[in-house]
């Protein structure tokens, strides 16, 4: 049953990604930003259904305008989970560009790639983030810098909070928590030396995979007299909010 389910889903995923390429090359690049966002949201929603991943949501992402979405990072699924609510341009490690098929796709939708350990790269990424903010887009950031098993939240890297501080955009923390048949689980986590293919074999071959998503109160410059504080203070504030939900909090669910 695992093999049959995997084969059906992987064929569907590959077909859907190929359609995504056709849309990207034939329409997406010339569409307005609002139409691109609507298309990316729809495409991500359908992809998750093909993968058999249910999304349970509380709260809403920033409804319009620019902003920085900050989330804990567990799986390759995370990007599409968040984009199924509102299209988001993510900052991602350059290694993702080398993923089979998916790497090409996320590059074409405008993902901002960063080379880890390169200080000049951080500056360049900050410039690209600022340009996205100027066009009223939502930028997504996984400040842990890598994936975890999803049972806790790793320390945050504060550097890429700086463009949001400079632009004055709202910053919204988001907590992701994965489940298997309703029970909290690290089953879907894409960590360590595991390959993308091996992780997809496990996730696509299983039933009952779901993810809780909670959109927390956005942090705005006007919330206090001191504004955001430093990037390190802002980084720690968002991490505490996310970690409280990941480690301790229980979500009130609204099933999509």
N, C-alpha and C positions, 0 to 999 in steps of 0.2 A: 504493500500500500504506500509506503514511504517513497519507493522508486517511482511508482505510477504518478503519485501526486507531484513529485519533483519534475518529472518529464512533462506533464501537462503544463505546469506553471512556468518552467524555464522556456518552453516553446512560446507561451504567451508573452513572457517578458521580452524575449528576443524580438518577437514580432512587433511588440509595442514600442520598443526602442528604435527599431528600424523605421517605424512610422514617425517616431519623433525626429529622426534625422531628415526625413522627407519634409516634414513641417518646418523644421529649422532652416533648411536650405531653400525651401520654396516660398516661405511666407514670413517666418519669424523675424528674420534679419531686417525686413522692410516695414514691419508693423510698428505702430506706436507703442510706447512703454506700457500703457494701460492694457492694450490688447495682448501684448506679450505676457504680462502678468496673469491675465485671465486664462490664457492658453496654458501657461506653465502650471498654474494651480489645478486646472482640469486634468492635465496630463499626469501630474503627480498623484492625484486622487485615484485615477484609474489604475495606475501602476501598483499602488498599494493593494487595491482589490484583487488584482491578478496575483500578487504575491501572497494573498491570504492573510494580510496583516490588518487588524482592526485598530482604529484610532479612537480613543476615548478622551474627550476634551472638556476642560473647564476654563472659562474665561475666553478672551478673544485677543488676537494680536492687534497691534496698532492699526486702526481702521484705514488710515490713509496718510500720505506724506512720508517723509524720510524718517529713519530711526535705526537704532542698532538693536538687533535681537541677540541675546546672549543665552546660550544653552549648554547643559552638560552633554557630553558626547559618548555614545555607546556603540552605534552601529552605522553602517553605510546607509541604512534605512532612514536615519535621522533627517537628512536633507529633504527627502521626499515627504516625510511626515510633516515637517514644518511648512514646506511649500504647498502642501495640500490645504493649508489654512489661508496663507497669503504668500504669493510668490516672493522669494527672497534671494538676493545675490550673496552667496557665501564666500567667506575667506577660508581657503582650504590648503592643506599642505600640498606641495608640488607632486608628491608621489601619487596622489589621486589621479593626476593627469595620465598616469600610466596604466590605470585600471582597464581591463578589457571592456570595450564598448561603453560602459558607463562613464569612463574617464573622458572620452571624446564628447559625450553628450553634455556633461556638466561644464566642459570648457566652452561649448558652443552657446550655452545660455548665459555666459558672462561671468562665471566663477572667477574670483580673484585668487590666484595661486601665490603661495609664499614659500620661499626656500628657508627652511628652519636653520637657525644658527647664523644667518647672514643679516647683519645689522642694516646694511644698505637696502636689503629687500624689504625690511619693515618700513622704511621711509617711503619706498615706492608703493607699497600696499596702502599706506596711509593716504597717499595722493589719490589712488584709485578709489578708496572708500569715500573720500571727500567729493569726488566727481559724482559718485552714485547718490550721495546725500543731496547734491545740488539739483539732481533730476528727480528728487522726491521718491527715491527707491528705498526699500528696506534691505539693510545689510545684515547678514547673519554671521555670528562669531562663536567658535567653540574654543574658549580661552584656556582649556586644559591642555591644548596642543596635541592631544592624542585621545584615543578611546579608552574607556575603563569598562569594568564589568557591570557598571550601572548601579551598583549597590551603595556607592558613596561617590563623592565628588573630589577629584584631584585638585591640587593647588592651581590657581589661575595665573596666566602670564598677563601682566598689566599693559604691555606696550601698545597693543592695538585698541585700547580704550581711548588713547590720545586723540585720534581723528574725530571721535564722537564728542569729546570735550571741546575741541576746537570749533566744531560745527554747531554745537549747542543742541543737538538732536535728542529726542527722548530715547532712553535706554530701557529695554524691557527684558527682565529675566524670564527664562522659561525652563521648567523642570520636565525631564523625560524619565519615565520609569516603565520598564518592560515587564511583561507578564507572560506566563505560559499556562493556558487553561485557567486563567483567573488568579494564579498564584505568582507572587513576585519571583522573578527569575533572571539569571544572567544568560539564559539560553541563546538569545539573539546577539549577544555582545561579540564584536569583531575586534579581538585583542591579540596581542602577542605576535607570534610568527604565523598565525593561521592565514591561509590564502583566501582571497575573495571567493574563489570557486568553492572551497571547502565550507565556508560560512554560508554561501547561498544553498549548497546541498543540504545543510542542516535546517536552515530556516524555511526554504521553499518546500521541503519534504515533510514538514510538520504542520499540524493543525492547532488552532487555539493560540496563535501568537498575537499579542496585542500590546499596545503602548499607551500609557496614560500621558497626557500632555496638559500641563497647567501653565497658563499665561498669567504671570504675576503683575502686580501694579507697576506701571512704567515709572522710571525715575527721570525727573525733569529738572532742568537747571533752576527753575523757579520754586522748587519744593522747599528750599531753605535759604536763609540769608547768605550762607557761605557757598551756595551753588552746589556743584557736584563734589567739591573737594578735589584732591589730587587723583590721578589715574589709579594709584595704588589703593587709595581709600575706596574709590568707586568699584574697582575690581573685587575687593574684599566684601563690600556691601552686597554686590550681586551674587557672589559665591555663597555667602551666608543665607541669602534668601532662597537660592536654588537648593542648597544642601538641606535646608530645613524641610523642604518638600520631598526630596529624594530619600533622605535617611529616616525622617521622623513623620512626615505628613501623610495623610490619607486623602486621596482626591475624592471629591464628590463627582461622580461620573455623569457625563452626558454622551451617550453613544451616538456616533455618527451613523 
